[in-house]
Amino acid sequence: MRKTIAALLLGIVMVEPDYALAYIDPSAGGLLVQILLGGIAGIGVLVKLYWGKLTKLFRKEKNDQS
């Protein structure tokens, strides 16, 4: 499987042109930064919402019967 993926990536790199006549204006760069920061904030909110459930999985339960 890894060899197949490596061969596919090598093929893409070989077909890719050496140069690109492209321009990314400042508003597109700002949009990319907003998308990245929004994704990070979303992950933070999900972790905060499910923190109790996550810690419950790893917490040892105390047994009252000795």
Sequence and secondary structure as in RCSB ss.txt:
>XXXX:A:sequence
MRKTIAALLLGIVMVEPDYALAYIDPSAGGLLVQILLGGIAGIGVLVKLYWGKLTKLFRKEKNDQS
>XXXX:A:secstr
 HHHHHHHHHHHHHHS S       HHHHHHHHHHHHHHHHHHHHHHHHTHHHHHHHH     S  
